[in-house]
Amino acid sequence: MTNRPEGDARAARNERREAARQRAQRARAQQKRRQRGLRLGLQIGLGVVLLAAATIVTLVLVDSVKPAGPGPSNMSQGGITIGQDLKAVTASSASPAPTATDGSGAVRITMYVDYLCPVCGQFEDANSDYIESLVDSGAATVDIHPVAILSNRSQGTKYSLRAANAAACVADNSPDRFFAVNRALFAKQPEEGTAGLTDAQLTKVVTGVDGLQKRSAITKCIQDQTYSKWIDERTSAVSGGDIPGSTLKEFPGTPLVLVNGQHYELTSPITNDDFRTFVVTAAGASEATPTPTPSATPGRTSSPSATPSS
């Protein structure tokens, strides 16, 4: 009987100890649940972030490999054909574009040009008047293929690409003034290695050509760089050896000039007399070809200015 109070006290302490132990267990269980919930939330959040990042990367990759889309309807093979009266042979023309061997009597000149290429400018200075006279009279046609070989040589502005895009904009919207615009672009050709013309300056040069149609559409096309991806795609194809109008397997650089499919190797210096002689020879001295002025033929060189760069 004398130990009952002590036993009751011990029992009370045990009960309090057990109650404290149970509260601690419940607290630890709640903490574990909160931690699991936090981890789950972090995992879900991280998963959402990773999924979003993967989606963005996928969209970027898809966009990067997305086809460039069709070029101007008048440049089905990457170039535009200019015929008699300097009018373009368009998709809606009644007669098809002549070929090098169709017996039409017209000489076919094919040119691959880069509007930043200095040797292209030199060839233009020496021969553009002569080519214009042949084409205007119907003695020849000229296919002009703008390419962007030197896009990485204009202080990051990609002038070659922007200028070629501007030419494509004209081919699509005012094809009969393409030859005049081509000459205007070379007349204002910047030096290789400079930033080139701004888009505003480029637009001013192009839209300043007399007789140009759809100026507002061409201006927007230049600003939006509508055909830049297409030009890029065509440049890569040409650099890889896909050269319409030629049997060449490798692209020798710009300017690439062909007469009835025969490769004209540039002279040093570039002269009109030499090119006249080559045109007559390639055409078989046909009656449709004006007789060139006799001259000594300078030594040839096979080193065009602009060659494909990696």
Summary of the structure (lengths in Angstrom):
residues: 310
radius of gyration: 35.8
end to end distance: 104.9
largest distance: 145.9
contacts: 927
relative contact order: 0.13
helix: 50%
strand: 9%
